[in-house]
Structure formats: structure tokens, C-alpha cells
Amino acid sequence: MENQLFELFNAKNVILYLIVINIMAFVLMWYDKSRARQGLWRVKEKTLLIISLAGGTIGALAGMYRFRHKTKHAAFKYGLPFMLTFQLLAVIAIKFRLYTYLFNVLNEAFKLE
């Protein structure tokens, strides 16, 4: 079971997922902007932020600036760049296996075992 899980998270699948989620975020920004112009029912901000948090931050940022949408909302203006920074740091940590080092440091500091 554990091997199947690791096989699911191979580089190809992760990259494919990130491409799809970023396209979704970009399209949702466009859709929400077009609905706003027409005065129609909108996409919830919570939905846009969840899609971003799920890996679509680059697409959401691109859509935000391309369509000039949500650029004055603090959750988007500051939140999306913060999310992107956090996501990039997480990727770097995973890539360089810093999580093992951090776990060992925390384990020593708090005697977790």
C-alpha cells in the first residue's frame, strides 16, 4: 500500500496536477471577473483561495493581474504571494530532505519519542 502511494506521487503526476490546478485557478479568476462585470452570482473568495492553497497559486496570481481582479483585496494581494512563498519553501524542503533534519531538531528539542 505504501509503495502504491509513493508511485502515485511521482514527478510526472505531480507536474500534471500542478498544471491542471493552475489552469483551473486562472480560469476561475477569469470566470469570476466576467461574472462580476455582468453583475451575476460570483465564485466565492473562499473557493479561489482553496484552489490557490491546493497548488494553484501561480495560476491565481497570473489571473489576478491579467484580469485586474481581486488586486485590492488583502487576502489576495498579500495572501497569494505568501502562499506561493510557502509552497516554494515546502518544495525546496522536500527536495533537499530538510524535513528529516527539522524532525530530528524538533525531536531533540522536545523529546518527542
PLY file of the C-alpha trace (Angstrom):
ply
format ascii 1.0
element vertex 113
property float x
property float y
property float z
element edge 112
property int vertex1
property int vertex2
end_header
0.00 0.00 0.00
2.77 2.43 0.92
4.62 1.76 -2.35
1.44 2.44 -4.32
1.13 5.80 -2.59
4.71 6.75 -3.46
4.15 5.64 -7.06
1.12 7.93 -7.23
3.24 10.92 -6.23
5.90 10.58 -8.91
7.26 13.68 -10.62
5.14 13.25 -13.75
1.87 13.08 -11.80
2.78 15.98 -9.54
3.69 18.19 -12.51
0.49 17.21 -14.33
-1.54 18.01 -11.20
0.13 21.42 -10.83
-0.51 22.28 -14.48
-4.20 21.36 -14.18
-4.78 23.14 -10.84
-3.06 26.31 -12.07
-5.13 26.35 -15.26
-8.24 25.90 -13.10
-7.21 28.82 -10.86
-6.52 31.07 -13.86
-9.85 30.18 -15.49
-11.73 30.69 -12.21
-10.25 34.19 -11.90
-11.39 34.97 -15.45
-14.83 33.47 -14.80
-15.29 35.40 -11.57
-14.22 38.64 -13.23
-16.62 38.12 -16.13
-19.46 37.34 -13.70
-18.61 40.48 -11.71
-18.81 42.64 -14.83
-22.26 41.23 -15.61
-23.48 41.64 -12.03
-24.17 37.92 -11.74
-23.59 35.35 -8.99
-19.86 35.08 -8.26
-17.28 32.50 -7.31
-16.73 32.60 -3.55
-13.42 34.08 -2.42
-13.00 31.04 -0.21
-13.12 28.81 -3.31
-10.48 30.88 -5.07
-8.22 30.75 -2.02
-8.68 26.99 -1.55
-7.76 26.34 -5.20
-4.68 28.51 -4.67
-3.74 26.71 -1.48
-4.13 23.38 -3.27
-1.29 24.36 -5.61
-2.89 26.83 -8.00
-1.20 29.93 -6.64
0.75 30.75 -9.78
-2.40 30.48 -11.92
-4.38 32.58 -9.44
-1.69 35.26 -9.35
-1.46 35.27 -13.14
-5.25 35.57 -13.42
-5.40 38.22 -10.73
-3.01 40.51 -12.57
-4.05 39.55 -16.11
-7.71 40.34 -15.45
-7.08 43.02 -12.77
-9.27 41.04 -10.43
-9.06 40.95 -6.61
-5.96 43.15 -6.70
-7.22 45.37 -3.88
-8.28 42.54 -1.56
-5.64 41.95 1.12
-6.29 38.19 1.16
-5.27 38.07 -2.48
-2.80 40.96 -2.71
-0.70 39.67 0.22
-2.08 36.18 0.79
-1.31 34.72 -2.63
2.36 35.82 -2.66
2.69 34.47 0.90
1.14 31.14 -0.18
3.46 30.94 -3.16
6.49 31.61 -0.97
5.37 28.94 1.49
4.74 26.44 -1.31
8.15 27.08 -2.87
9.85 26.68 0.51
7.96 23.40 1.03
9.15 22.13 -2.36
12.74 23.09 -1.52
12.44 21.40 1.89
11.14 18.21 0.30
13.71 18.31 -2.48
16.62 18.64 -0.08
15.04 16.45 2.59
15.13 19.24 5.13
12.07 17.73 6.77
14.29 14.93 8.17
16.67 17.48 9.64
13.82 19.56 11.09
12.19 16.47 12.57
15.45 15.50 14.26
15.92 19.02 15.64
12.35 19.13 16.98
12.69 15.62 18.33
15.80 16.62 20.26
14.29 19.88 21.47
11.01 18.42 22.68
11.99 14.78 23.23
9.09 13.63 21.07
9.85 9.92 21.28
0 1
1 2
2 3
3 4
4 5
5 6
6 7
7 8
8 9
9 10
10 11
11 12
12 13
13 14
14 15
15 16
16 17
17 18
18 19
19 20
20 21
21 22
22 23
23 24
24 25
25 26
26 27
27 28
28 29
29 30
30 31
31 32
32 33
33 34
34 35
35 36
36 37
37 38
38 39
39 40
40 41
41 42
42 43
43 44
44 45
45 46
46 47
47 48
48 49
49 50
50 51
51 52
52 53
53 54
54 55
55 56
56 57
57 58
58 59
59 60
60 61
61 62
62 63
63 64
64 65
65 66
66 67
67 68
68 69
69 70
70 71
71 72
72 73
73 74
74 75
75 76
76 77
77 78
78 79
79 80
80 81
81 82
82 83
83 84
84 85
85 86
86 87
87 88
88 89
89 90
90 91
91 92
92 93
93 94
94 95
95 96
96 97
97 98
98 99
99 100
100 101
101 102
102 103
103 104
104 105
105 106
106 107
107 108
108 109
109 110
110 111
111 112
